[in-house]
Amino acid sequence: MNTDCLDIDEILLKAPKKKKTKKKKQEVRPLSELVKRGGA
């Protein structure tokens, strides 16, 4: 589902690099928190 959203955003907005970075940062944030917690 996440891929579909990204694909649609890319096609509709031609997602600039800035938008992709923001989306990737949001995905990295929870990952970093998980690693800090030691849940990974």
Wavefront OBJ file of the C-alpha trace (Angstrom):
o trace
v 0.000 0.000 0.000
v 2.853 2.350 0.834
v 4.374 1.680 -2.568
v 1.090 2.479 -4.302
v 0.823 5.800 -2.484
v 4.398 6.664 -3.451
v 3.782 5.640 -7.048
v 0.634 7.763 -7.312
v 2.389 10.728 -5.703
v 5.264 10.335 -8.134
v 2.979 10.205 -11.148
v 0.634 13.002 -10.045
v 3.145 15.361 -8.445
v 6.215 13.882 -10.134
v 7.302 13.801 -6.505
v 10.272 16.120 -6.289
v 13.311 14.863 -4.420
v 12.302 16.995 -1.434
v 8.986 15.154 -1.060
v 10.645 11.749 -1.346
v 13.173 12.708 1.321
v 10.403 13.819 3.670
v 8.565 10.526 3.212
v 11.741 8.523 3.657
v 12.664 10.500 6.773
v 9.293 9.648 8.317
v 9.977 5.967 7.682
v 13.501 6.200 9.090
v 12.367 7.973 12.251
v 10.320 5.075 13.658
v 13.095 2.687 12.628
v 15.660 4.699 14.573
v 13.360 4.773 17.586
v 12.916 1.013 17.385
v 16.666 0.471 17.308
v 17.154 2.825 20.271
v 14.492 0.923 22.189
v 16.248 -2.309 21.381
v 13.158 -3.804 19.768
v 14.925 -4.405 16.463
l 1 2 3 4 5 6 7 8 9 10 11 12 13 14 15 16 17 18 19 20 21 22 23 24 25 26 27 28 29 30 31 32 33 34 35 36 37 38 39 40
